[in-house]
Amino acid sequence: MKNKIVMAMLLMALVSGFVFANGGGDKAAAGAEKTKIVLLVKSLGNGFFEAVADGGVEAAEELGNVESIYMGPSSATAEGQIEIIETLIAQKVDGIAISANDPDALIPVTKKAMKAGIRVISFDSNISAGGREVALAPSDSKLIGSQQVKLIAELCNYKGKIAILSATAQATNQNEWIKYMKEAIKAPEYKDMEIVDTVYGDDAADKSYREAVGLFEKYPDLAGIISPTTVGVLAASKAIEDEGLKGKVQITGLGLPSEMQHYIENGTCGQMALWNPVDLGYSSTYILARMIAGDVAGKAGDKVDAGRMGTITIGPDGNTIMGEPFVFNKDNIAKFASIF
């Protein structure tokens, strides 16, 4: 990655057991005039968050007057993040974007940071209201649901019977996504498509596999499966391959590139989606930079010019959506499989 992790900082950092990584070069070389923005992740040594750091560096280079600093505790604890934030308050950085290990435990220290004049937002794993100004979520239920229908429609040539392989029947997020899938498929462009069944693999690989095979038997003319769970989309892809149905039954869903690389490269899964960590780091850095510069206040309705991500609108109570999940296919899967 472009920003090499550097083990260093103050004696205090060594004692408290966290690690510092500089994503924008040496502080002295950077110059005091640069805006210092910290991406504080759950823990270091995680490929997903290293990709977040790459996005921060990309945004900082575009903005020109920003130093992107990547930090995280050695283990994913709220206590480790609290120690780091206390140090950042003393250092008087300009902004902190946090992927929180605990939505509530960080609030006292982040309130202290904001009182000291540091702009604080959260991303990916958000801090509860009162402990940050903006909470950036990768996407929302409606975008996820409608995009899943679009992806399977493209794979099935906009016709045929579609089934959904979900996690558990009680999964709130999955049920929200499925609700919006069923709404989206009513659109005129999907008039030749039908959702015929929803089954649950309980996020267990073996049960998800069996449920997929059961769908093949129940619907011999099944055109495709949507599985908005990383366990399910992987298990269903294996079932399609094992049953010799590649090219006959299409599959899409929400999957990890590292797990799905084989099935995407061999054509079993034509495309799938998930949040892009590079975009999360990039967007967070742009939002903080605009807030620090005074271009936006960070209030509901503010529209943030976020570079290649376009305009991001701050929502009520700071709750903000980055956009549709990122689509992975043969053209980009190898690159992202090496990251997460």
Secondary structure, DSSP 8 states (H G I E B T S, - for coil): --S-------HHHHHHTEEEEESS--HHHH-TTSEEEEEE-S-SS-HHHHHHHHHHHHHHHHHSSEEEEEEEESSS-HHHHHHHHHHHHHHT-SEEEE--SSTTTTHHHHHHHHHTT-EEEEESS---TTS-SEEEES--HHHHHHHHHHHHHHHTTT-EEEEEEES-TT-HHHHHHHHHHHHHTTSGGGTTEEEEEEEE-TT-HHHHHHHHHHHHHH-TTEEEEEE-SHHHHHHHHHHHHHTT-TTTSEEEEB--HHHHHHHHHTTSS--EEE--HHHHHHHHHHHHHHHHHTS--S-TT-EEE-GGG-EEE--GGGEEE--S-EEE-TTTHHHHHTT-
